[in-house]
Amino acid sequence: MVPSMALSSNYSTSPVSEFLLICFPNYQSWQHWLSLPLSLLFLLAMGANTTLLITIRLESSLHKPMYYLLSLLSLLDVVLCLTVIPKVLDIFWFDNKAISFSACFLQMFIMNSFLTMESCTFMVMAYDRYVAICHPLRYPSIITDQFVTRAAIFVIARNALFSLPVPILSARLRYCAGNIIKNCICTNLSVSKLSCDNITFNRLYQFVAGWTLLGSDFILIILSYSFILRVVLRIKAEGAVSKSLSTCGSHFILILFFSTVLLVLVITNLARERIPPDVPILLNILHHLIPPALNPIVYGVRTKEIKQGIQNLLKSL
């Protein structure tokens, strides 16, 4: 009878009001030398995306659906960076490990929803390139400003709706195994393992919802590019193939950045018993930095209109 009473007492502990984020639990000395490159990457991501957004806003020649979709991608990158990286740097510089209960689950929601919003935006951009190359005469009537507005609403609503249960399910758990999260950010897996409740449904929902959303987006992206490639290979005119593919090059590179970093992160998490736990933590941070830093640079370098717009912006300063 005594053990059961003790167990009941443990379950009736006061609710958790905050968590402590312990970055790199096995190699905490990493955070000192990592803070500089992460800070530089963060400034690069913020500066490059802000410059791109201002350029598209001010340059009338860039007021086209393709560049509006690129603006949406930049906005998502900016929000993701601001959600994760400032807190990570706060831990590195000032050792401020505490994060409130509500802030932790808000961060979890933004990370889960905005990740799938990005993949969905890539899918819409792939459809844009498909229509531009496979149905060029119909492009102005299909890809309109109204299409972009509806696509943006769909991207935000679909992914926010399906991602919302993840933090809600985690927030409803009882946390009686301490409040120390062995991670730099509030991932569902890192937080829910502190609970004394059964978290099987929590993890199962995130796995099914996440991979259903990401998987459907990538299938549609692959289908779009397979149709594009089939049409392009039929073109007989000299130089037409390279010209057509160049319009998709920047978009394809962005997808490559996004999917490669995500794939490496997934593989390291699956093999976490064979590698130090600090490696997936570092990769998770870099996933919120590398694509946002490189995406606007790729478009700025490879797209003549954006390059010219940035030059005009710099001349006007």
C-alpha positions as a Markdown table, in Angstrom:
| # | Residue | x | y | z |
|---|---|---|---|---|
| 1 | Met | 0.0 | 0.0 | 0.0 |
| 2 | Val | 2.9 | 2.3 | 0.8 |
| 3 | Pro | 4.5 | 2.1 | -2.6 |
| 4 | Ser | 1.3 | 2.9 | -4.4 |
| 5 | Met | 0.8 | 6.0 | -2.1 |
| 6 | Ala | 4.3 | 7.1 | -2.9 |
| 7 | Leu | 3.6 | 6.7 | -6.6 |
| 8 | Ser | 0.5 | 8.8 | -6.2 |
| 9 | Ser | 2.4 | 11.4 | -4.4 |
| 10 | Asn | 4.9 | 11.6 | -7.2 |
| 11 | Tyr | 2.1 | 12.1 | -9.8 |
| 12 | Ser | 0.6 | 14.9 | -7.7 |
| 13 | Thr | 3.7 | 17.1 | -7.9 |
| 14 | Ser | 3.2 | 20.8 | -8.8 |
| 15 | Pro | 2.8 | 21.4 | -12.5 |
| 16 | Val | 5.8 | 22.5 | -14.5 |
| 17 | Ser | 5.9 | 26.2 | -15.1 |
| 18 | Glu | 9.1 | 26.3 | -17.1 |
| 19 | Phe | 11.7 | 24.1 | -18.8 |
| 20 | Leu | 15.5 | 24.2 | -18.8 |
| 21 | Leu | 17.1 | 23.8 | -22.2 |
| 22 | Ile | 20.5 | 22.0 | -21.9 |
| 23 | Cys | 22.3 | 22.4 | -25.2 |
| 24 | Phe | 24.8 | 19.6 | -26.0 |
| 25 | Pro | 24.5 | 17.8 | -22.7 |
| 26 | Asn | 27.7 | 15.8 | -23.3 |
| 27 | Tyr | 29.7 | 18.6 | -24.9 |
| 28 | Gln | 28.6 | 21.9 | -23.4 |
| 29 | Ser | 31.9 | 23.5 | -24.2 |
| 30 | Trp | 30.8 | 23.3 | -27.9 |
| 31 | Gln | 28.4 | 26.2 | -27.4 |
| 32 | His | 31.2 | 28.8 | -26.8 |
| 33 | Trp | 32.9 | 28.3 | -30.2 |
| 34 | Leu | 29.7 | 27.6 | -32.0 |
| 35 | Ser | 28.1 | 30.9 | -31.0 |
| 36 | Leu | 30.2 | 32.9 | -33.5 |
| 37 | Pro | 29.5 | 31.0 | -36.7 |
| 38 | Leu | 25.8 | 30.6 | -35.7 |
| 39 | Ser | 25.5 | 34.3 | -35.1 |
| 40 | Leu | 27.1 | 35.1 | -38.5 |
| 41 | Leu | 24.7 | 32.6 | -40.2 |
| 42 | Phe | 21.8 | 34.2 | -38.4 |
| 43 | Leu | 22.7 | 37.7 | -39.5 |
| 44 | Leu | 23.3 | 36.4 | -43.0 |
| 45 | Ala | 19.8 | 34.8 | -43.1 |
| 46 | Met | 18.1 | 37.8 | -41.7 |
| 47 | Gly | 19.9 | 40.3 | -43.9 |
| 48 | Ala | 19.6 | 38.3 | -47.1 |
| 49 | Asn | 15.9 | 37.5 | -46.6 |
| 50 | Thr | 15.1 | 41.1 | -45.6 |
| 51 | Thr | 16.9 | 42.4 | -48.7 |
| 52 | Leu | 15.0 | 40.0 | -50.9 |
| 53 | Leu | 11.7 | 41.0 | -49.4 |
| 54 | Ile | 12.4 | 44.7 | -49.7 |
| 55 | Thr | 13.6 | 44.3 | -53.3 |
| 56 | Ile | 10.5 | 42.4 | -54.4 |
| 57 | Arg | 8.3 | 44.9 | -52.6 |
| 58 | Leu | 9.9 | 48.0 | -54.2 |
| 59 | Glu | 10.8 | 46.7 | -57.7 |
| 60 | Ser | 7.7 | 46.8 | -59.9 |
| 61 | Ser | 9.2 | 44.4 | -62.4 |
| 62 | Leu | 9.2 | 41.7 | -59.7 |
| 63 | His | 5.5 | 42.1 | -58.9 |
| 64 | Lys | 4.8 | 38.7 | -60.4 |
| 65 | Pro | 3.3 | 35.4 | -59.0 |
| 66 | Met | 6.7 | 33.6 | -59.0 |
| 67 | Tyr | 8.3 | 36.3 | -56.9 |
| 68 | Tyr | 5.3 | 36.5 | -54.6 |
| 69 | Leu | 5.8 | 32.8 | -53.8 |
| 70 | Leu | 9.5 | 33.5 | -53.2 |
| 71 | Ser | 8.5 | 36.2 | -50.8 |
| 72 | Leu | 6.3 | 33.8 | -48.9 |
| 73 | Leu | 9.2 | 31.4 | -48.6 |
| 74 | Ser | 11.4 | 34.2 | -47.3 |
| 75 | Leu | 8.8 | 35.1 | -44.7 |
| 76 | Leu | 8.6 | 31.5 | -43.5 |
| 77 | Asp | 12.4 | 31.4 | -43.2 |
| 78 | Val | 12.5 | 34.6 | -41.2 |
| 79 | Val | 9.8 | 33.4 | -38.7 |
| 80 | Leu | 11.6 | 30.1 | -38.3 |
| 81 | Cys | 14.9 | 31.7 | -37.6 |
| 82 | Leu | 13.5 | 34.2 | -35.2 |
| 83 | Thr | 11.6 | 31.4 | -33.4 |
| 84 | Val | 14.7 | 29.2 | -32.8 |
| 85 | Ile | 18.0 | 31.0 | -33.1 |
| 86 | Pro | 17.7 | 34.0 | -30.7 |
| 87 | Lys | 16.9 | 31.6 | -27.8 |
| 88 | Val | 19.8 | 29.3 | -28.8 |
| 89 | Leu | 22.2 | 32.3 | -28.8 |
| 90 | Asp | 20.7 | 33.5 | -25.5 |
| 91 | Ile | 21.7 | 30.1 | -24.0 |
| 92 | Phe | 25.1 | 30.2 | -25.5 |
| 93 | Trp | 26.0 | 33.8 | -24.5 |
| 94 | Phe | 24.1 | 34.4 | -21.2 |
| 95 | Asp | 23.5 | 30.8 | -20.1 |
| 96 | Asn | 19.8 | 31.6 | -19.9 |
| 97 | Lys | 18.4 | 28.1 | -20.1 |
| 98 | Ala | 14.9 | 28.7 | -18.8 |
| 99 | Ile | 11.9 | 28.8 | -21.2 |
| 100 | Ser | 8.3 | 29.2 | -20.0 |
| 101 | Phe | 5.8 | 26.4 | -20.5 |
| 102 | Ser | 3.7 | 28.4 | -23.0 |
| 103 | Ala | 6.7 | 29.7 | -24.9 |
| 104 | Cys | 8.1 | 26.1 | -25.3 |
| 105 | Phe | 4.9 | 24.8 | -26.8 |
| 106 | Leu | 4.5 | 27.9 | -29.0 |
| 107 | Gln | 8.0 | 27.3 | -30.4 |
| 108 | Met | 7.1 | 23.6 | -30.9 |
| 109 | Phe | 4.0 | 24.6 | -32.9 |
| 110 | Ile | 5.8 | 27.1 | -35.1 |
| 111 | Met | 8.6 | 24.7 | -35.9 |
| 112 | Asn | 6.2 | 21.9 | -36.8 |
| 113 | Ser | 3.8 | 24.0 | -38.9 |
| 114 | Phe | 6.4 | 26.2 | -40.6 |
| 115 | Leu | 8.5 | 23.3 | -41.7 |
| 116 | Thr | 5.6 | 21.7 | -43.5 |
| 117 | Met | 4.5 | 25.2 | -44.8 |
| 118 | Glu | 7.9 | 25.5 | -46.5 |
| 119 | Ser | 7.6 | 22.1 | -48.2 |
| 120 | Cys | 4.1 | 23.1 | -49.3 |
| 121 | Thr | 5.4 | 26.4 | -50.7 |
| 122 | Phe | 8.0 | 24.4 | -52.7 |
| 123 | Met | 5.2 | 22.3 | -54.1 |
| 124 | Val | 3.3 | 25.4 | -55.2 |
| 125 | Met | 6.5 | 26.8 | -56.8 |
| 126 | Ala | 7.0 | 23.5 | -58.6 |
| 127 | Tyr | 3.4 | 23.7 | -60.0 |
| 128 | Asp | 4.2 | 27.3 | -61.1 |
| 129 | Arg | 7.2 | 26.1 | -63.0 |
| 130 | Tyr | 5.2 | 23.2 | -64.5 |
| 131 | Val | 2.6 | 25.5 | -65.9 |
| 132 | Ala | 5.2 | 28.0 | -67.1 |
| 133 | Ile | 7.0 | 25.3 | -69.1 |
| 134 | Cys | 4.3 | 22.7 | -70.0 |
| 135 | His | 1.5 | 25.2 | -70.6 |
| 136 | Pro | 3.2 | 28.6 | -71.4 |
| 137 | Leu | 0.2 | 30.1 | -73.3 |
| 138 | Arg | -2.1 | 29.4 | -70.4 |
| 139 | Tyr | 0.3 | 30.5 | -67.7 |
| 140 | Pro | -1.0 | 34.2 | -67.4 |
| 141 | Ser | -4.6 | 32.9 | -66.9 |
| 142 | Ile | -3.7 | 30.1 | -64.4 |
| 143 | Ile | -0.9 | 31.6 | -62.3 |
| 144 | Thr | -2.5 | 34.9 | -61.3 |
| 145 | Asp | -2.3 | 37.1 | -58.2 |
| 146 | Gln | -5.5 | 35.5 | -57.0 |
| 147 | Phe | -3.9 | 32.1 | -57.4 |
| 148 | Val | -1.0 | 33.1 | -55.2 |
| 149 | Thr | -3.4 | 34.5 | -52.5 |
| 150 | Arg | -5.4 | 31.2 | -52.5 |
| 151 | Ala | -2.2 | 29.2 | -52.5 |
| 152 | Ala | -0.8 | 31.2 | -49.5 |
| 153 | Ile | -4.1 | 30.7 | -47.6 |
| 154 | Phe | -4.0 | 27.0 | -48.3 |
| 155 | Val | -0.3 | 26.7 | -47.3 |
| 156 | Ile | -0.9 | 28.4 | -44.0 |
| 157 | Ala | -4.3 | 26.8 | -43.1 |
| 158 | Arg | -3.5 | 23.2 | -44.1 |
| 159 | Asn | -0.2 | 23.0 | -42.2 |
| 160 | Ala | -1.3 | 25.0 | -39.1 |
| 161 | Leu | -4.4 | 22.9 | -38.8 |
| 162 | Phe | -2.6 | 19.5 | -39.0 |
| 163 | Ser | 0.3 | 20.7 | -36.8 |
| 164 | Leu | -1.7 | 22.2 | -34.0 |
| 165 | Pro | -2.5 | 18.9 | -32.2 |
| 166 | Val | 1.2 | 18.2 | -31.7 |
| 167 | Pro | 1.8 | 21.0 | -29.1 |
| 168 | Ile | -1.7 | 20.6 | -27.7 |
| 169 | Leu | -1.2 | 16.8 | -27.0 |
| 170 | Ser | 2.2 | 17.6 | -25.4 |
| 171 | Ala | 0.9 | 20.4 | -23.3 |
| 172 | Arg | -1.8 | 18.2 | -21.9 |
| 173 | Leu | 0.7 | 15.6 | -20.6 |
| 174 | Arg | 1.7 | 15.4 | -16.9 |
| 175 | Tyr | 5.3 | 16.3 | -16.4 |
| 176 | Cys | 6.7 | 14.5 | -13.4 |
| 177 | Ala | 10.1 | 13.4 | -14.6 |
| 178 | Gly | 11.8 | 16.8 | -14.2 |
| 179 | Asn | 11.9 | 19.8 | -16.4 |
| 180 | Ile | 15.4 | 19.5 | -18.0 |
| 181 | Ile | 15.2 | 19.2 | -21.8 |
| 182 | Lys | 18.4 | 17.8 | -23.3 |
| 183 | Asn | 18.1 | 20.0 | -26.4 |
| 184 | Cys | 18.5 | 23.6 | -27.5 |
| 185 | Ile | 14.9 | 23.8 | -28.8 |
| 186 | Cys | 11.5 | 22.4 | -27.7 |
| 187 | Thr | 11.1 | 19.5 | -30.0 |
| 188 | Asn | 8.1 | 17.2 | -29.4 |
| 189 | Leu | 10.3 | 14.2 | -28.7 |
| 190 | Ser | 12.6 | 16.0 | -26.3 |
| 191 | Val | 9.8 | 17.5 | -24.3 |
| 192 | Ser | 7.3 | 14.6 | -24.2 |
| 193 | Lys | 9.8 | 12.1 | -22.9 |
| 194 | Leu | 9.8 | 14.1 | -19.6 |
| 195 | Ser | 6.1 | 13.1 | -19.1 |
| 196 | Cys | 5.0 | 10.2 | -16.9 |
| 197 | Asp | 2.0 | 9.6 | -19.2 |
| 198 | Asn | 1.8 | 7.3 | -22.2 |
| 199 | Ile | 3.1 | 9.3 | -25.2 |
| 200 | Thr | 2.6 | 6.7 | -27.9 |
| 201 | Phe | -0.4 | 8.5 | -29.5 |
| 202 | Asn | 1.5 | 11.9 | -29.3 |
| 203 | Arg | 4.5 | 10.5 | -31.2 |
| 204 | Leu | 2.4 | 8.5 | -33.6 |
| 205 | Tyr | 0.3 | 11.6 | -34.6 |
| 206 | Gln | 3.4 | 13.7 | -35.3 |
| 207 | Phe | 4.9 | 10.9 | -37.3 |
| 208 | Val | 1.8 | 10.3 | -39.4 |
| 209 | Ala | 0.8 | 13.9 | -39.9 |
| 210 | Gly | 4.4 | 15.1 | -40.6 |
| 211 | Trp | 5.2 | 12.5 | -43.1 |
| 212 | Thr | 1.8 | 12.6 | -44.8 |
| 213 | Leu | 2.2 | 16.4 | -45.3 |
| 214 | Leu | 5.9 | 16.3 | -46.3 |
| 215 | Gly | 5.4 | 13.1 | -48.4 |
| 216 | Ser | 2.5 | 14.4 | -50.4 |
| 217 | Asp | 4.4 | 17.6 | -51.1 |
| 218 | Phe | 7.5 | 15.8 | -52.3 |
| 219 | Ile | 5.5 | 13.4 | -54.5 |
| 220 | Leu | 3.8 | 16.3 | -56.2 |
| 221 | Ile | 7.1 | 18.0 | -56.6 |
| 222 | Ile | 8.6 | 14.9 | -58.3 |
| 223 | Leu | 5.6 | 14.6 | -60.5 |
| 224 | Ser | 5.8 | 18.2 | -61.6 |
| 225 | Tyr | 9.5 | 17.9 | -62.5 |
| 226 | Ser | 9.0 | 14.6 | -64.3 |
| 227 | Phe | 6.4 | 16.3 | -66.5 |
| 228 | Ile | 8.7 | 19.3 | -67.0 |
| 229 | Leu | 11.6 | 17.0 | -68.0 |
| 230 | Arg | 9.4 | 15.1 | -70.4 |
| 231 | Val | 8.3 | 18.2 | -72.2 |
| 232 | Val | 11.8 | 19.8 | -72.2 |
| 233 | Leu | 13.4 | 16.7 | -73.8 |
| 234 | Arg | 10.9 | 17.0 | -76.7 |
| 235 | Ile | 12.0 | 20.5 | -77.6 |
| 236 | Lys | 14.1 | 20.5 | -80.7 |
| 237 | Ala | 15.2 | 24.1 | -80.9 |
| 238 | Glu | 18.9 | 24.6 | -80.1 |
| 239 | Gly | 19.5 | 26.0 | -76.6 |
| 240 | Ala | 15.9 | 25.7 | -75.7 |
| 241 | Val | 16.5 | 22.8 | -73.3 |
| 242 | Ser | 19.1 | 24.6 | -71.2 |
| 243 | Lys | 17.1 | 27.8 | -71.2 |
| 244 | Ser | 14.0 | 26.0 | -70.0 |
| 245 | Leu | 15.8 | 24.1 | -67.3 |
| 246 | Ser | 17.6 | 27.2 | -66.1 |
| 247 | Thr | 14.2 | 28.6 | -65.1 |
| 248 | Cys | 13.8 | 25.7 | -62.7 |
| 249 | Gly | 17.4 | 25.6 | -61.5 |
| 250 | Ser | 17.1 | 28.0 | -58.6 |
| 251 | His | 14.0 | 26.3 | -57.4 |
| 252 | Phe | 15.5 | 22.8 | -57.7 |
| 253 | Ile | 18.6 | 24.0 | -55.7 |
| 254 | Leu | 16.4 | 25.3 | -52.9 |
| 255 | Ile | 14.5 | 22.0 | -52.7 |
| 256 | Leu | 17.9 | 20.2 | -52.6 |
| 257 | Phe | 19.1 | 22.3 | -49.6 |
| 258 | Phe | 15.8 | 21.7 | -47.8 |
| 259 | Ser | 15.5 | 18.0 | -48.4 |
| 260 | Thr | 19.2 | 17.2 | -47.9 |
| 261 | Val | 19.4 | 18.8 | -44.5 |
| 262 | Leu | 16.1 | 17.3 | -43.5 |
| 263 | Leu | 17.2 | 13.8 | -44.7 |
| 264 | Val | 20.5 | 14.0 | -42.8 |
| 265 | Leu | 18.6 | 15.0 | -39.7 |
| 266 | Val | 16.1 | 12.1 | -40.0 |
| 267 | Ile | 18.9 | 9.6 | -40.6 |
| 268 | Thr | 20.9 | 10.8 | -37.6 |
| 269 | Asn | 17.8 | 10.6 | -35.4 |
| 270 | Leu | 17.1 | 7.0 | -36.6 |
| 271 | Ala | 20.7 | 6.1 | -35.8 |
| 272 | Arg | 20.9 | 8.1 | -32.6 |
| 273 | Glu | 22.1 | 5.0 | -30.6 |
| 274 | Arg | 25.2 | 4.9 | -32.8 |
| 275 | Ile | 26.1 | 8.5 | -32.8 |
| 276 | Pro | 26.5 | 11.1 | -30.0 |
| 277 | Pro | 23.2 | 12.7 | -29.1 |
| 278 | Asp | 24.7 | 16.2 | -29.5 |
| 279 | Val | 25.0 | 15.6 | -33.3 |
| 280 | Pro | 21.2 | 15.6 | -34.0 |
| 281 | Ile | 20.8 | 18.6 | -31.8 |
| 282 | Leu | 23.4 | 20.6 | -33.9 |
| 283 | Leu | 21.9 | 19.4 | -37.1 |
| 284 | Asn | 18.4 | 20.5 | -35.9 |
| 285 | Ile | 19.8 | 24.0 | -35.3 |
| 286 | Leu | 21.6 | 24.1 | -38.7 |
| 287 | His | 18.3 | 23.1 | -40.4 |
| 288 | His | 16.8 | 26.3 | -39.1 |
| 289 | Leu | 19.8 | 28.3 | -40.4 |
| 290 | Ile | 21.4 | 26.9 | -43.6 |
| 291 | Pro | 18.3 | 26.9 | -45.9 |
| 292 | Pro | 17.1 | 30.4 | -44.8 |
| 293 | Ala | 20.7 | 31.8 | -45.3 |
| 294 | Leu | 21.2 | 30.2 | -48.7 |
| 295 | Asn | 17.7 | 30.4 | -50.3 |
| 296 | Pro | 17.7 | 34.2 | -51.0 |
| 297 | Ile | 21.4 | 34.1 | -52.1 |
| 298 | Val | 20.7 | 31.4 | -54.7 |
| 299 | Tyr | 17.8 | 33.3 | -56.2 |
| 300 | Gly | 19.8 | 36.6 | -56.0 |
| 301 | Val | 22.7 | 35.1 | -57.8 |
| 302 | Arg | 20.9 | 33.0 | -60.4 |
| 303 | Thr | 17.9 | 35.3 | -61.2 |
| 304 | Lys | 18.8 | 38.3 | -63.4 |
| 305 | Glu | 15.7 | 40.3 | -62.4 |
| 306 | Ile | 16.3 | 39.9 | -58.7 |
| 307 | Lys | 20.0 | 40.8 | -59.2 |
| 308 | Gln | 19.1 | 43.9 | -61.1 |
| 309 | Gly | 16.5 | 44.8 | -58.4 |
| 310 | Ile | 19.0 | 44.5 | -55.6 |
| 311 | Gln | 21.5 | 46.7 | -57.5 |
| 312 | Asn | 18.7 | 49.3 | -58.0 |
| 313 | Leu | 17.9 | 49.1 | -54.3 |
| 314 | Leu | 21.6 | 49.6 | -53.3 |
| 315 | Lys | 21.9 | 52.6 | -55.7 |
| 316 | Ser | 18.9 | 54.3 | -54.1 |
| 317 | Leu | 20.3 | 54.1 | -50.6 |
